[in-house]
Amino acid sequence: MNIENIEIEASIEKAQILIREDKQLSAASKSMFEILILIIRLLVNRLNLNSKNSSKSPSSDPNREKKPKSQTGKKPGGQNGHVGRTLKKIDNPDKIEVINIDRRSLPPGQYKQVDFESRQVFDIDIARIVTEYRAEILEDNKGKRFVASFPEGVTKAVQYGMGIKAHSVYMSQFQLIPYNRIQDYFADQLNIPVSEGSIFNFNKEAFELLNRFKNRVKTELAASDLAHADETGINMGGKGHWLHSLSNNYWTYYYPHEKRGMDAMIEMGVLPNFKGILCHDHWKPYYKIDCTHALCNAHHLRELTRAFEQDGQQWAQKMKNLLEKINHKVNDVGGVLEAEESQKYRLGYRALIKEAEIECPEPDKLREKGKRGRIKKSKSRNLLERLRDFEQDVLRFMDIRNVPFTNNLGENDIRMTKVQQKISGCFRSMEGAKIFCLIRSYLSTCRKHGVKASNALELLFNGKLPDFLM
């Protein structure tokens, strides 16, 4: 590999030869140099990692080049048949202002009104609305008083309305705005004092109203034919925890836990009952779930790229090309290959595995006296064995129509939780993490069913749920 026109691997090999041939170096000095060379190799390999050969995000790529858009020959702007999103006049404007002609500016004569030319201006009115309920008090001739009943939910002399609660939760849990900025918004725009404690209580109230949704989403996902699983690290009070995600095209469920493995999945309460196809990135605890598995090939493509670029594995580039070719073919034919064509690609896959076994053999099982444990294998060898041993799960996408080539849906569903961490830094407590996860589960699920987040929260605080949950 080259860095600034320096052939690193050749320089390392030259240094190793000099160390081996130098008779004056002690064994201790040689061991120290070997350790330094190992560290250099590790650092160099890290320098060459990017979004194409690892799980790093594209935004972290140095000097990232944006690919120019391909020329389509079409004119700029919306095409014929495109549904526009520009402003259009409405039939029932909220306010009408009639502009009369100053007849003094007209030439002398008789005039009659024949029509109007209209123009509409769309604007917003951010305003505070305070409703005062006055319950009538009646007194009979004996001095006994009777007071009218206040509407349900109106229990205090002064309280926040459902609109403020829904709006606060929308900004906090959907738009991921920090508490202090939500405070500023209510104070500056609406002249309403709202404390951080109140904002937290609004979120907690929404969480408590979602108990029926939580049971429903867990039932739906457990009974689904296909689900995507993923997990990501989160910071909770300065300590590392995990946020688990399980989703499909219609339902999303997030759950925080201090552990990453099976204990978290059991407590989450969905996967132990799942019998469909689970798409994931080969995190080993998922294989403890008694179901059919499908592996994310986006991960495989990145690892194959790394094996080719950093380890010089020629088989890896061929395997990457084959997987991409199969994926294009599957998409072209509508989602599933005919049995004969599927078998042809499967045989080609196996032939590449055999070729890889020669180029990337298993390490010598003989080990130095006194050393214990498993023999360390290279990343390329581990990748090869995974592709060999889990062939069915790697290629399941070409034989079953609803199985995708990647786990992108699961990764996309979990992405906004990483954005929350970047904005707010960390969760203060497990309670706050659980509140965030359940509300985001509800809002993500609603969006998948075509219900806007703001509407979903308004329904929730008014004691209702969207139609698809009824």
N, C-alpha and C positions, 0 to 999 in steps of 0.2 A: 504494500500500500504506500501511496505517496502523500506527503504533507509538505506543501510549499516546495515542490520539486525535489524532495529528499526521499529516497527509497528506504523507508524505515526498516522493512523486514530484512533487506540485504545488509543494512548496517548492523542490525542485531546479530545476524548470523556471523558476520565478520568478527564482531566483538566476542561472540561465544567461542569461535575458533582460537582467537588469541588467548583467551582465558584458559582453554583446555591445554594449549601448547606451552604455556608459560610454566616452567618447572619451578620457578622461584616462589610462586604464589602458594600460600598454605591452604589447607582444606577449608579452614574457616573463611579465608578471604574469597575463595572460589564460591562458597555457599552464599556469602553476602552479595557477590556480584550476580549470581543466579537469581536471587530474590529481587534485586534492583531491576534486572532485565524483565522479570515477570511483571513487576509493577509498571514498567514502561509499556509493556505489551497491553496490559489492561487499560491503561490510560489512553493509549493510541486507539484501541478499539472503541473506547467511549467517544473519542473525538469524531469518529467516523459514523456514529449512530445518528440517524435522522428518522423522519416520519415514514420513509419508504422501507427501512430495514429494521425498525423497532416499533415499540408502542408510543414513542414520543409524538407529541402533537405537531401538526404542520407549522403552527405559529412559532415553534422553537427552532425551526430550521434556520441556520445562518444564511444570510443573503438569499432568501427564498425568492425564486423566480416565478412569476405568474405566467402561466401559459397563455399565449394570445388566443382570443376566441377564433374558432374556425369560421371561414367565410361561407355564408349560406346563400349569398346572392339576393337576400330579401332586403327591402328598404327598412331603415330604422323606424322604431315605433311599433304600435300594435298592428297585428296582421288581420286579414279578413276573418271574421268569425271569433276574434278574441273578445272576451268579456271585459270591458273596460272598468276601471275603478275611479274614474274622474267624477267630479260633482255633477249631479243632475238635479234639475228642478223637481220639487215635490208639489203635490196637489193641495196640501193643507199646511201652509206655513203657520208658524206660531204667532207671528205678528205681521200686520199689513200697514204700511204707511202710504197714504195717497198723496201724490205730488201734483198740485194744481198749477196750471199755467197762469202766470201773471198777465191778465188780459190787457193791462195797460201797455204791455210791450208789443201787442198785436196791432196790425193795421185796422182801421175802422171797419166795422162790418158785423154781421150776425153770425154767431158760432153755436154749434151744438156738440155735445159730447158723444163720440161714436165708439171709443174703445180705450184700452190702456195698453201701454208697452211695459212689460214687467221684467225686473231683474231681481235675483235673490242673492242675499249675502248670508253665508253660513258662519255662525260664530258660537261661542260658548258663554255661559253665565255661571261662574263658580260662586255659589252663594250658600250661606248658612240659613237653614230653615228651623225655626224654633216653634214647636207646637205646644200650646198650653191647654191642658185639659182641665175644665172646671166642672167638677161634679156637683150637681145641684143638691142643696141641703133643705129638707122640709121639716117642719116642726108642727106637731099636732097641738090641740088645745091643752093637753096635759104636759107639754114640754118635752115629749119624746121626739128625738131626731131621726130622720131617715136620709141616708146619703146615697146618691147614684153610684153605680159600679164603674170603676175606671176600666178602659180596655185591657185585655189580657197582655201581660208583659209590662204594663206601666205600674211600677211598684214603689218608685221613689219620688221624692220631691223634685229632684233633678237627675236625669240620666241620659246616656247616649242612645241614639236610635239605631235601628237595624242597618240603615244605610251607611252610617259612619263605621259600624263594625265590619260590614262587608267590604267597604272601601279600604279600611285599614288592613284587613287580612289579605286583600288583593295585592296591595302594594308590598306588604311584608313577605308573603309566602309565594306569590306568583311573580311579581316584578323584582323580588329579592332586595328591596330597599331597606337599609339599616334603620333601626328604631329611631335614632336621633334625627334622621332626615325626614321620617314620617311625622315626627313631632313638629319639625319646622314647617312642613307642608300644611298641616292643619292650622298652625298658629298664623302663618303668613297669608295663606290663601283664603281661609275660612274663619279666622279669628276664633278658633275653638281650641281650648287648652286640653291636650291629651298627653298623659304621662307614659313613660316606657312601661310601667306596670300595667296600665290600661291596655296598651297595645298587646302585651303578652296575654292578658286575660281574654282579649277578643280572640286571639289565636287558640287559646285553651278552650274557649266556648265552642269554636268551630270544630275542634278535635272531638269534643264530647258529643257533638251532634252527629258525628260521622260513624258511630258505632254500627248502625245498620248497614252502611256502605261497606265498612271493613269486612263484615261477615259475608256480604254478597261478592265482593271482589275476590276474596280467598276461595269461595266456592266455585266461581266462574273459572278462575285460573287452574284450580285443581282438576276441573273436568274438561279442560280444553285439549284439543288435539295437538297443539304446538305451543310451546312457551320459550321465551328467551330469558336466560339467567345471566346476571353479571354482578360484580361487587367492586367497591372502590373504597379506599381508605378515607376516613374523615377524622378531623381533630375535635376532640371533645374535652374541654377544660385543660388543654395542653397534653392530653394523652391520645394515643392512636386507637381508633375504633374502626368498625367497618359498616358500610351502608350496603345492604343487599337489595337487589332489584329483580323482580319477576314480572314479565309482561308479554302481551301479544298485541295484535292489531287493534284490540278493543278495550283491553284492561291493563292497568298498571298498578303494581303494589311495591312500595318501598318499606324497608324495615332496618333499623339500626341495631347493632349488637357489638359487644366487646370482642367477639371472636369472628373468624372468617369461615370456619369449617362447618361440620355437621351439626354442632350444637346450635348454631344460629339458624340453620335451615329447619331444624325441628321446632325451635321456638317460634319461627316465622309462621309455621303451621300450614304450608301449602304443599311443598315438594314431597313430604312423606306420603301424601295421598295422590300424587300425580302419576298418571300412567300413559301420557302421550309421548310426544317427541320433544326432548329438551335440547335446545341449541345453546352451546356455551363455548368457552375458550380452553377447555381441557383442564380446568381446575379440578384436581383429583377427587376431592370430596363429592363432586357432582356424580361421580360414578358409583357412589354408595346408594344413589336413588334408583329404585327398581323400575326403570323405564327405558325407552329407546333414546339413544343419544345421537346428536349431530354436532360436528365440530365446526368452529368458525374458521373459514379458509382465508379470511383477511389476515388473521394472525399467521397462518402458514405462509402466505405470500411474503409477508415482511421478514419472517425468519429465514425463508429460502433466499431472499435477497441478501440478507446479512451473511448467510453461509457462503454464497457465491462471492460477494465483495470482500469479505474479511478473511475467509478460510480458503478461498480459491476452489470451492467445490463445484465442478462443472455439472454434476448431476442435479444440483439444486436449481440452476438456471433452467435446465430442461424440464424439471418438475413444475416449476413456476409457470412456464409457458404452457405445459399440458393442462394444468388446473384452469388457467385463464381461458384456454381454448374450449375446454369442456363447458365452462360457465357461459361463454358466448353462444355455444351450440344449444345449451339448455334454454337460454333466453330466446333464441331464434325460433325454436320449435314450440314454445309456449309453456315451458315449465317442467317437462319430463321427457326423457329419451326413450326410444323404442328399445326393447330388450336386446336386440342384435347389436345396435349401435352402442348401447351401454356396456355390453360385454367387450366390444372392441376397445373402448377407452380403458376399461378395467385391466385388460391384458397389457395395454401400453403402460399403464400405471405400475403394474407388477414388474414389467421388464425394466423400468427405470429404477425400481427399488433394488433389483438384482445388480444392476450396474452400480448403484450407489454403495452396495455392500462391498464391492471391490475397491472403489475409490475411497470410501470412508469406513475401513474395517473396525471391528470391535477391538478395543485396546487389549494388549497382552495381559492375560489373567495372572501371570507370574508377578509377584510383588516382593518387595524387599522384606527380609526377615525382620520380624517384630512389628510390622505394620498390620493394622486390622481395618475392618470395614469394607465397604464397597469400593471398587476401583473407579476412580473418577473418569468420566467420559466427556468428550468435547460437546459443545452446544450443537454442532452439526450432527454428531452421532446420536445424541438424544432426540433431535428432530427426525432423523431417519427412522429410528426405532418407533417413534410415535406414528409416523406415516405408515410404517409397515404393520404395526400391531393393531392400529385402529382404522384400517382401510375402509371398512363398512361405514363408520361414522364420518370419515372424511368425504366419501363419495355419495353419501345418502341423498344429497341435493339433486343428483341427476336421475334418481329412480322414484322419488316421491314428490308430487307436484308442489305441495305447500311448504317444503323444506327449503330455506334460502341458502345461498352460497356462503353468506357471512352471518355473524351475530350483530349486525349493525343496528337493528331495531333495539336490542337490549342496551347497546352502548349509547345510542342516541337518547334513550329514555333516562339513562343515569347521568347524562352529561350536565344537566342543569344543576344537579347537586354539587358538582365541582365548581360551577360558577358561583353558587352560594358561598362556598368555602373561600373563594378568591375575594369576594366582596366583604363578607363578615368575619373572616378569619377562622372562627371555630364555633361549635355549639357550646353553650355554657353548661348544659346538663343533658342527661339521657332523656329527661322529660321534654326538653325543648327539641331534641332530635326526633323523638317520636311524634310530637305535634307537627313538625315540619314534614316528616315522611308521609303521614296519613293525609294531610291536607294536599300535598303535592300529588299523592296517589289519586285523590279525588279529582283534582283539577286536570291532571293528565288524562284520566279516563274520560272525563267530560269532553275534553277537546277531541278525543278520538271518536266520540259520538256526535260531534258537531255542536256542542254546547259551549258557549263562550265562558271564560273563567269568571268574569264579573257577574253574568247571569246565574251561574252555578252557585256563587256565594250568596247572592241575594235570595235565591230559593232556599238555601240552607238555613240562613238566619231567620227566614219567615216560616220555618218548620216544614218545608217541603223539599222534595228531591226531583231531579229531572225525570221526564217521562220514562226514559229507558231503564231507570232504577225502580220504577213503581211496579 
